[in-house]
Structures are given as structure tokens and as C-alpha cells.
Amino acid sequence: MSRWIDQTEFGDEGNCVQAAIASILGLRLEEVPNFIKLHPGDSTESVCEFWDAVEDFLEDRGWWFKPIPMGEKEGRPDVPYLATGKTVRGFNHMVVMKGHDMIHDPHPDRDGLIKADHGWLLVPLDPALFVLKRDVPRRAPLQMGGDGELIQTPAQLKSFLDFEW
């Protein structure tokens, strides 16, 4: 599975937010709701419900959806974050950025944003509880063998790194 997920629905009920969040979190598209279908419409109430649903989804998974400044002169984080703005197609759209560069546009045209108006950094709510989903447990590189012995010396680290996986 590619990390970068493309949207599969377009127009007023497009799922760019679903695809961008799946991409930044390394999830499959079906693991993230299509928030726009859950809360359609342009009313203030619908828009608030939409963003509340996004925040609730992320918070339930241990992430804080932290707004970040998007001015031209302001430093933007040099890590992947979510950004929204208008596209040349005339729609509001979400992409994944790093610094001032777009690193993934979930729309197949890859046109990106005319201008990134809003940005959000995903921050673990509790870094001590944060665990990446991987085939290998997160602590595996710190342990040697099946007995769980921790790597404590450079020689142990070299032995671990030389192991034929």
C-alpha cells in the first residue's frame, strides 16, 4: 500500500480530507470517514459539525489537530501537516504539506492549492502513549533476541544491526 492515498470522490462531496488524513496517518482510505458526506452543506452549523467530526476522529486516535499560521513569512513546520485552500477547480481542498512545499495532493490532477489558507499540525495528545502502526513492534529495535534483552552497549547495537532479518 502506498502511503499517499488519492481521493475517489470529487466535487461538492469530494473526499480530499479523508484521503489527506489517511495519507498523513498511514491509514487506508476506508479507515477514515468521508466527513463531508457525514456533514454536508455550507451552513455555519454544517461547517462546524464537519470540523468537530474531524477533530473528534483525530482525538479518538490520540492526535491534537493544532492550527498553525500560514502566512508567507511565517515559519511553517518542516514535517508533514495538513493544509486547505482554494484550487484552480474552484473548490476548497486539503493537501499534505511540509514547510512551504506540497508533498501530496490527493486529487489526481495534482494541481494543489492556489494558496494555503489554513494549516494543521497533528500532535500526539500524549507522546508517552504514542505508538506507530508497523509490522514490527516499536520497541523491537531496542531489544535483542526473543528474551527482550535491551541493547545497552555499542557492541550489542552492532550485533543487532548485523542480524540477517
C-alpha positions in Angstrom: 0.0 0.0 0.0 1.3 3.4 -0.9 1.4 5.9 1.9 -0.1 8.6 -0.4 -3.8 8.0 -0.8 -5.8 9.6 -3.6 -9.4 10.8 -3.3 -12.0 8.7 -5.0 -14.9 11.2 -4.9 -14.9 14.7 -6.4 -16.9 17.9 -6.4 -19.0 19.1 -3.5 -18.9 15.7 -1.9 -15.2 15.0 -2.6 -13.2 13.1 -0.1 -9.9 15.0 -0.2 -10.0 15.4 3.6 -10.5 11.7 4.1 -7.6 11.0 1.7 -5.2 13.6 3.2 -5.8 12.4 6.8 -5.4 8.7 5.7 -2.1 9.7 4.0 -0.7 11.6 6.8 -1.6 8.9 9.4 -0.6 6.0 7.1 -4.2 4.6 7.1 -6.3 3.0 4.4 -8.9 5.3 2.9 -11.7 3.2 4.4 -10.3 3.6 7.9 -11.1 7.3 7.8 -14.7 8.7 7.4 -15.7 10.9 4.5 -16.5 13.8 6.7 -18.2 15.9 4.0 -20.8 13.1 3.4 -21.4 12.9 7.2 -21.9 16.7 7.5 -22.8 18.1 4.0 -23.8 21.7 3.4 -22.3 25.2 3.6 -24.2 26.5 6.6 -22.2 27.6 9.6 -23.7 24.7 11.6 -22.7 22.1 8.9 -19.2 23.5 8.7 -18.8 23.5 12.5 -20.1 19.9 12.6 -17.7 18.9 9.9 -14.6 20.2 11.7 -15.8 18.9 15.0 -16.1 15.4 13.4 -12.5 15.7 12.1 -11.2 16.8 15.5 -13.2 14.0 17.3 -11.9 11.4 14.8 -8.3 12.5 15.4 -8.6 12.9 19.1 -10.1 9.4 19.5 -6.9 8.2 17.9 -4.6 10.2 20.1 -4.0 13.3 17.9 -4.5 17.0 18.5 -5.4 19.0 15.4 -3.3 22.0 16.1 -3.9 25.1 13.9 -0.7 26.7 12.6 0.0 30.1 11.0 0.1 30.0 7.2 1.4 33.5 6.3 4.0 33.8 3.7 6.7 34.9 6.1 5.9 32.7 9.0 7.9 29.6 9.5 5.9 26.5 8.7 6.8 23.2 10.2 9.3 21.1 8.4 7.2 18.0 9.0 4.1 16.8 7.2 1.0 18.7 8.1 -2.5 19.3 6.6 -3.4 22.5 4.7 -6.5 23.8 3.0 -7.3 26.5 0.4 -8.9 27.0 -2.9 -7.9 25.1 -6.0 -7.9 26.1 -9.7 -11.0 24.0 -10.0 -12.8 26.4 -7.6 -13.3 24.0 -4.7 -11.9 24.1 -1.1 -9.4 21.4 -0.9 -7.0 19.7 1.5 -3.4 18.6 0.8 -0.4 17.4 2.8 2.5 19.9 3.0 6.0 20.1 4.6 7.4 23.5 5.1 6.2 25.7 2.2 6.1 22.6 -0.2 3.1 20.5 -1.1 4.2 16.8 -0.7 0.8 15.2 -1.6 -2.3 16.4 -3.4 -4.9 13.6 -3.1 -6.7 14.9 -6.3 -5.4 13.0 -9.4 -4.7 16.3 -11.3 -2.1 17.2 -8.6 -2.7 20.9 -9.1 -2.5 21.6 -5.4 -3.8 24.8 -3.8 -3.7 28.3 -5.2 -2.8 29.4 -1.7 -2.6 27.5 1.6 -5.0 29.5 3.8 -5.2 27.2 6.8 -2.9 24.6 8.2 -3.0 22.0 11.0 -0.2 20.0 12.6 -1.1 16.6 14.1 0.5 16.4 17.6 0.2 13.4 19.8 -2.0 14.1 22.8 0.3 12.0 25.0 3.7 11.3 23.5 4.3 8.5 26.1 1.3 6.6 24.7 2.1 7.2 21.0 2.9 4.0 19.1 3.4 3.8 15.3 1.5 1.0 13.4 4.2 -1.1 11.9 4.7 -4.8 11.2 7.5 -4.8 13.8 6.7 -3.6 17.3 8.1 -0.2 18.1 10.4 -1.4 20.8 11.9 -4.2 18.6 15.0 -2.1 17.6 15.8 -1.6 21.2 15.6 -5.4 22.1 17.9 -8.3 21.2 16.5 -11.8 20.7 13.3 -13.2 22.0 14.2 -12.7 25.6 13.6 -8.9 25.4 17.2 -8.0 26.4 17.6 -4.3 25.9 20.5 -3.0 23.7 22.8 -1.3 26.2 26.3 -1.2 24.5 27.7 -0.3 21.1 28.7 -3.9 20.6 25.1 -5.1 21.2 23.8 -2.5 18.8 26.4 -3.6 16.1 25.3 -7.2 16.7 21.7 -6.2 16.3 22.3 -4.3 13.1 24.3 -7.1 11.6 21.5 -9.6 12.2 20.0 -11.1 8.9 16.4 -10.1 9.0 
